[in-house]
C-alpha cells in the first residue's frame, strides 16, 4: 500500500511544482537566464547519456520476440495518440501555447519506470513491459522530433523544428545517447552500484530544464496569458485524452488476442507519456519562451496518468485474484 501511494504522491512531482513556483517568483533574467540555459543544456546531455547507458543490448534484441505486443504499443504511442493530439489541438478553446503542449505530449514516447511498476502491481508481464517501454523510449529519440517537425507547423510556414534544432537534437540527444550506450560496458557497474545517485542526477537535470523553460515563459508573461479556468479545462482535456487511449488499448489487446499478462503491458505502456523524455526534448525543440507553456500540459498529464493508472492497476490485480 505504501509503494502504491508513493506512485501517486511522488516527491519528484512536488519538486516540479516547487521549481515552477520558484521560476514564477524568481525567474532567471539577462545573464542569469543565459547561465541557467547553459546549465540546462548540459543537464540534457548528461540525462540522455545516462538513458543510453542504462538500456541493455539484451533488451533491444529481445524486443523482436513479442512483436505483436510491441507493435501494438508503438502504434498506440506514435499513431493513435498523435491523432488524438491533432484533434485536441484544433478543437480545444485554449491559448496556442497550451494547444501546442497538448499535441507535443501526444508525440512523446512511453514512460519506463512507472509503466513497469504498474504492470507489476497489475500482475502483468514485467519482462515484456521492460522491453516495450525501452523500445518506445529508444525510438522516441528519433520519432518524436520527426513528428514535431511534421505536425507542429504554423500557418503553412513549416514546422517548429529549425535546422538549428535538428543540430541540437543530434548533438544533445542522439549523440549522448549513443555514447552512453557504447560506454555501457564500462559504466554499467558504476550505475548499478549508485542507482540512487544516478536517479537524483536524472531528476536534477529535469528540474534545471523546467526552471530555465518556465523562467523564460514567465518573463514573457505566461501567467498573465493563462487563467485558472484555462488550467482547469486543460486538466479536463488531459483526463479525456487518457481515457480514450486506455479504452483503446484494452480493446486492442483483445483484438490482437494477447494473453492477459501481455494485454496489461499494452494498457500501461501504450497509455503513458514520459516526463523524463519530454522535458529535455522540449528544451531542445522549442524556443525558451515557448517551452514553458508547452510543458504545462505534460506536467498535468503526468500527474493524472499516475493517479488513474494506480487505481487501474489495483483493480486489474483484484480481478486476477478473484
C-alpha positions as CSV (number, residue, x, y, z in Angstrom):
1,X,0.0,0.0,0.0
2,X,2.8,2.4,0.8
3,X,4.5,1.7,-2.5
4,X,1.3,2.3,-4.4
5,X,0.8,5.6,-2.5
6,X,4.3,6.7,-3.5
7,X,3.5,6.2,-7.2
8,X,0.8,8.9,-6.8
9,X,2.3,11.2,-4.2
10,X,5.7,11.2,-5.9
11,X,8.1,13.6,-4.1
12,X,9.5,14.5,-7.6
13,X,6.2,15.9,-8.6
14,X,6.3,18.1,-5.5
15,X,9.8,19.2,-6.5
16,X,8.5,20.0,-10.0
17,X,5.7,22.2,-8.6
18,X,8.3,23.9,-6.3
19,X,10.5,24.5,-9.3
20,X,7.7,26.1,-11.3
21,X,6.8,28.3,-8.3
22,X,10.5,29.3,-7.9
23,X,10.6,30.2,-11.6
24,X,7.4,32.2,-11.3
25,X,8.6,34.2,-8.3
26,X,12.3,34.4,-9.1
27,X,12.7,33.9,-12.9
28,X,16.2,33.9,-14.3
29,X,16.8,37.1,-16.4
30,X,19.5,38.5,-18.5
31,X,22.9,37.0,-17.8
32,X,21.3,34.7,-15.2
33,X,19.0,33.3,-17.9
34,X,21.9,32.6,-20.2
35,X,23.7,30.7,-17.3
36,X,20.6,28.8,-16.4
37,X,20.1,27.9,-20.1
38,X,23.7,26.7,-20.4
39,X,23.4,24.5,-17.3
40,X,20.1,23.1,-18.5
41,X,21.7,22.2,-21.9
42,X,24.5,20.4,-20.0
43,X,21.9,18.6,-17.9
44,X,20.1,17.4,-21.1
45,X,23.3,15.9,-22.5
46,X,24.0,14.1,-19.2
47,X,20.4,12.9,-19.0
48,X,20.5,11.2,-22.4
49,X,24.0,9.8,-21.8
50,X,22.6,8.1,-18.8
51,X,19.5,6.9,-20.7
52,X,21.8,5.3,-23.2
53,X,24.0,3.7,-20.6
54,X,21.0,2.2,-18.7
55,X,19.5,0.5,-21.8
56,X,20.8,-3.0,-22.2
57,X,21.5,-4.5,-25.6
58,X,19.7,-7.7,-24.5
59,X,16.5,-5.7,-24.0
60,X,16.9,-4.3,-27.5
61,X,17.4,-7.7,-29.2
62,X,14.7,-9.5,-27.2
63,X,12.2,-6.9,-28.3
64,X,11.7,-8.6,-31.6
65,X,10.2,-11.7,-30.0
66,X,6.8,-10.4,-28.8
67,X,6.4,-8.4,-32.0
68,X,2.6,-8.2,-31.8
69,X,2.6,-6.7,-28.4
70,X,5.4,-4.2,-29.1
71,X,3.9,-3.1,-32.4
72,X,0.6,-2.5,-30.7
73,X,2.3,-0.4,-28.0
74,X,4.2,1.6,-30.6
75,X,1.2,2.1,-32.8
76,X,-0.8,3.4,-29.8
77,X,2.1,5.7,-28.7
78,X,3.1,7.1,-32.0
79,X,0.0,6.8,-34.2
80,X,-3.3,6.8,-32.1
81,X,-2.0,9.3,-29.5
82,X,-0.9,11.8,-32.2
83,X,-4.2,11.6,-33.9
84,X,-5.9,12.4,-30.6
85,X,-3.4,15.2,-30.1
86,X,-4.1,16.7,-33.5
87,X,-7.9,16.7,-32.9
88,X,-7.5,18.3,-29.5
89,X,-5.1,20.9,-30.7
90,X,-7.6,22.1,-33.3
91,X,-10.7,21.8,-31.1
92,X,-9.6,22.9,-27.6
93,X,-10.6,26.5,-26.7
94,X,-7.2,27.2,-25.2
95,X,-4.2,29.6,-25.9
96,X,-2.0,28.4,-28.7
97,X,0.9,27.6,-26.4
98,X,-1.2,25.1,-24.4
99,X,-2.7,23.6,-27.5
100,X,0.9,23.1,-28.8
101,X,1.7,21.4,-25.5
102,X,-1.2,19.0,-25.8
103,X,-0.1,18.0,-29.2
104,X,3.6,17.7,-28.1
105,X,2.7,15.4,-25.2
106,X,0.8,13.2,-27.6
107,X,4.0,12.7,-29.6
108,X,6.2,11.6,-26.8
109,X,7.4,8.0,-26.0
110,X,6.1,6.0,-23.1
111,X,7.4,6.0,-19.6
112,X,9.7,3.3,-18.3
113,X,9.8,3.1,-14.5
114,X,6.1,3.8,-13.8
115,X,4.9,1.5,-16.7
116,X,6.9,-1.3,-15.3
117,X,5.8,-0.6,-11.8
118,X,2.1,-0.5,-12.7
119,X,2.4,-3.7,-14.8
120,X,3.9,-5.4,-11.8
121,X,1.1,-4.3,-9.5
122,X,-1.5,-5.5,-12.0
123,X,0.3,-8.9,-12.3
124,X,1.2,-8.4,-15.9
125,X,4.3,-9.5,-17.9
126,X,7.0,-7.4,-16.3
127,X,9.8,-8.6,-18.6
128,X,7.7,-7.6,-21.7
129,X,7.0,-4.2,-20.1
130,X,10.7,-3.5,-19.7
131,X,11.3,-4.3,-23.4
132,X,8.2,-2.4,-24.7
133,X,8.9,0.7,-22.7
134,X,12.6,0.7,-23.5
135,X,11.8,0.3,-27.2
136,X,9.4,3.2,-27.1
137,X,12.0,5.5,-25.5
138,X,14.7,4.4,-27.9
139,X,12.5,5.1,-31.0
140,X,11.2,8.3,-29.4
141,X,14.6,10.0,-29.6
142,X,14.2,10.0,-33.4
143,X,10.4,9.6,-33.9
144,X,9.3,12.4,-31.6
145,X,11.4,15.2,-33.2
146,X,10.3,13.9,-36.6
147,X,6.6,14.0,-35.6
148,X,7.1,17.5,-34.1
149,X,8.6,18.7,-37.4
150,X,5.8,17.1,-39.5
151,X,2.8,18.0,-37.3
152,X,3.6,21.2,-35.4
153,X,3.5,23.6,-38.3
154,X,2.1,27.1,-38.0
155,X,0.3,28.8,-40.8
156,X,1.9,26.8,-43.5
157,X,5.3,28.2,-42.8
158,X,6.8,24.9,-41.8
159,X,7.5,23.0,-38.6
160,X,8.8,24.4,-35.4
161,X,11.9,22.4,-35.8
162,X,14.6,24.5,-37.5
163,X,18.0,23.5,-38.8
164,X,19.5,24.7,-35.6
165,X,17.0,22.5,-33.6
166,X,18.0,19.5,-35.8
167,X,21.6,20.1,-34.9
168,X,20.7,20.3,-31.3
169,X,18.8,17.1,-31.4
170,X,21.8,15.3,-32.9
171,X,24.3,16.8,-30.5
172,X,22.3,17.0,-27.3
173,X,20.0,13.9,-27.6
174,X,21.1,11.3,-30.1
175,X,24.9,11.6,-29.8
176,X,25.0,11.5,-25.9
177,X,22.5,8.5,-26.0
178,X,24.7,6.6,-28.4
179,X,27.9,7.4,-26.5
180,X,26.2,6.3,-23.3
181,X,25.1,3.0,-24.8
182,X,28.6,2.4,-26.2
183,X,30.1,3.2,-22.8
184,X,27.7,0.8,-21.1
185,X,30.4,-2.0,-20.6
186,X,32.5,0.5,-18.6
187,X,29.8,2.5,-16.7
188,X,27.2,-0.2,-16.1
189,X,28.8,-1.3,-12.9
190,X,29.0,2.2,-11.5
191,X,25.4,2.9,-12.4
192,X,24.3,-0.4,-10.8
193,X,26.2,0.5,-7.6
194,X,24.9,4.1,-7.4
195,X,21.3,3.8,-8.7
196,X,20.1,6.3,-6.1
197,X,22.8,8.9,-7.1
198,X,22.0,8.4,-10.8
199,X,18.3,8.8,-10.1
200,X,19.0,12.1,-8.4
201,X,21.1,13.3,-11.3
202,X,18.3,12.4,-13.7
203,X,15.8,14.4,-11.7
204,X,18.0,17.3,-11.0
205,X,18.6,17.6,-14.8
206,X,14.9,17.7,-15.5
207,X,14.3,20.3,-12.8
208,X,17.0,22.5,-14.3
209,X,15.3,22.4,-17.7
210,X,11.9,23.1,-16.2
211,X,13.3,26.1,-14.3
212,X,15.0,27.5,-17.4
213,X,11.9,27.0,-19.5
214,X,9.4,28.4,-17.1
215,X,11.7,31.4,-16.2
216,X,11.7,32.4,-19.9
217,X,8.0,31.9,-20.2
218,X,7.3,33.9,-17.0
219,X,9.4,36.8,-18.3
220,X,7.4,36.7,-21.5
221,X,4.1,36.9,-19.4
222,X,3.0,33.3,-19.1
223,X,0.8,33.7,-16.1
224,X,-0.8,36.8,-17.5
225,X,-1.9,34.8,-20.5
226,X,-3.2,31.7,-18.8
227,X,-6.2,31.8,-16.4
228,X,-7.3,29.4,-13.7
229,X,-10.3,28.4,-15.8
230,X,-8.0,27.5,-18.7
231,X,-5.8,25.4,-16.4
232,X,-8.9,23.6,-15.2
233,X,-10.0,23.0,-18.8
234,X,-6.5,21.8,-19.6
235,X,-6.7,19.2,-16.8
236,X,-10.1,18.0,-18.0
237,X,-8.8,17.6,-21.6
238,X,-5.8,15.6,-20.3
239,X,-8.2,13.3,-18.5
240,X,-10.3,12.8,-21.6
241,X,-7.2,12.0,-23.7
242,X,-6.0,9.4,-21.2
243,X,-9.5,7.8,-21.0
244,X,-9.7,7.5,-24.8
245,X,-6.3,5.8,-25.0
246,X,-6.9,3.5,-22.0
247,X,-10.1,2.3,-23.6
248,X,-8.4,1.8,-27.0
249,X,-5.5,-0.2,-25.5
250,X,-7.9,-2.5,-23.7
251,X,-9.9,-3.1,-26.9
252,X,-6.8,-3.5,-29.0
253,X,-5.4,-6.1,-26.6
254,X,-8.5,-8.2,-27.1
255,X,-8.5,-7.7,-30.9
256,X,-4.8,-8.9,-31.1
257,X,-5.6,-12.0,-29.0
258,X,-3.0,-11.1,-26.4
259,X,-2.7,-13.1,-23.2
260,X,-3.9,-11.3,-20.1
261,X,-0.3,-10.6,-18.9
262,X,0.7,-9.1,-22.2
263,X,-2.6,-7.1,-22.6
264,X,-1.8,-5.4,-19.3
265,X,1.6,-4.3,-20.7
266,X,-0.2,-2.8,-23.7
267,X,-2.5,-0.9,-21.4
268,X,0.2,0.7,-19.3
269,X,3.0,1.1,-21.8
270,X,0.6,2.4,-24.6
271,X,-1.2,5.0,-22.5
272,X,1.7,6.6,-20.7
273,X,3.8,9.6,-21.8
274,X,7.3,10.3,-20.5
275,X,8.0,13.4,-18.5
276,X,11.7,12.4,-18.3
277,X,12.0,12.4,-22.1
278,X,9.5,15.2,-22.8
279,X,11.1,17.9,-20.6
280,X,14.6,17.8,-22.2
281,X,13.1,17.4,-25.7
282,X,11.0,20.5,-25.2
283,X,14.2,22.3,-24.1
284,X,15.8,21.4,-27.4
285,X,12.9,21.6,-29.8
286,X,11.3,24.9,-28.7
287,X,12.5,28.4,-28.1
288,X,12.8,29.2,-24.4
289,X,9.8,31.4,-24.3
290,X,7.6,28.6,-25.8
291,X,8.9,25.7,-23.7
292,X,7.1,26.7,-20.5
293,X,3.6,26.7,-21.9
294,X,4.3,23.6,-23.9
295,X,5.4,21.8,-20.8
296,X,2.3,22.7,-18.7
297,X,0.0,20.0,-20.3
298,X,2.7,17.3,-20.0
299,X,3.2,18.1,-16.3
300,X,-0.6,17.9,-15.7
301,X,-0.9,14.7,-17.8
302,X,1.9,13.1,-15.9
303,X,0.2,13.5,-12.6
304,X,-3.2,12.4,-13.9
305,X,-1.8,9.3,-15.5
306,X,-0.1,8.3,-12.3
307,X,-3.3,8.6,-10.3
308,X,-5.5,6.9,-12.9
309,X,-3.1,4.0,-13.6
310,X,-2.6,3.4,-9.9
311,X,-6.3,2.8,-9.5
312,X,-6.5,0.8,-12.6
313,X,-3.5,-1.4,-11.7
314,X,-5.1,-2.2,-8.3
315,X,-8.4,-3.1,-10.0
316,X,-6.7,-5.4,-12.5
317,X,-4.8,-7.1,-9.7
318,X,-8.1,-7.6,-7.8
319,X,-9.7,-9.2,-10.9
320,X,-6.8,-11.6,-11.2
321,X,-7.1,-12.6,-7.5
322,X,-10.8,-13.4,-7.8
